[in-house]
Amino acid sequence: MGVISARIPEDLEKELEEYIKEEKVEKSVAVRKLLSTAIAEWRRDRALKLLSDGKVSFLKAVEISGLDAWSFAEFIEEKKIPWIKTENVLKDLE
C-alpha cells in the first residue's frame, strides 16, 4: 500500500475530524474511505462526460465508471443527460 502525505487547509481538517468522530474510525481509515469515494465519483462523472461528448460508447463509459451497466444507466437518467446517438449504438453493436 502506498503512502500519501498532504497538507490540508484548517477548515478541511476540521471537517475530517468531524467525520472521524461521526464514523468512529482512525484518521488513515477516514482518509482512505473519503478518497475512495471521491475517486469513484470522479470516474462516474468522467465516464458521463466522455459519453455525452460522444468520445466513448456506452459500454466503454460503463467500464470507465466502474459501475455495472444498469447502475450506470440509472446514473445517466438521474443526471438527465442525453447520450444515445446512432454512432454510439453502432459502435456497441460491432
C-alpha positions, 0 to 999 in steps of 0.5 A: 500500500502506498503512502500519501502525505498532504497538507490540508487547509484548517477548515478541511481538517476540521471537517475530517475530524468531524467525520472521524468522530461521526464514523468512529474510525482512525484518521488513515481509515477516514482518509482512505474511505473519503478518497475512495469515494471521491475517486469513484465519483470522479470516474462516474462523472468522467465516464458521463462526460466522455459519453455525452461528448460522444468520445466513448460508447456506452459500454466503454463509459460503463467500464470507465465508471466502474459501475455495472451497466444498469447502475450506470444507466440509472446514473445517466437518467438521474443526471438527465443527460442525453447520450444515445446517438446512432454512432454510439449504438453502432459502435456497441453493436460491432 
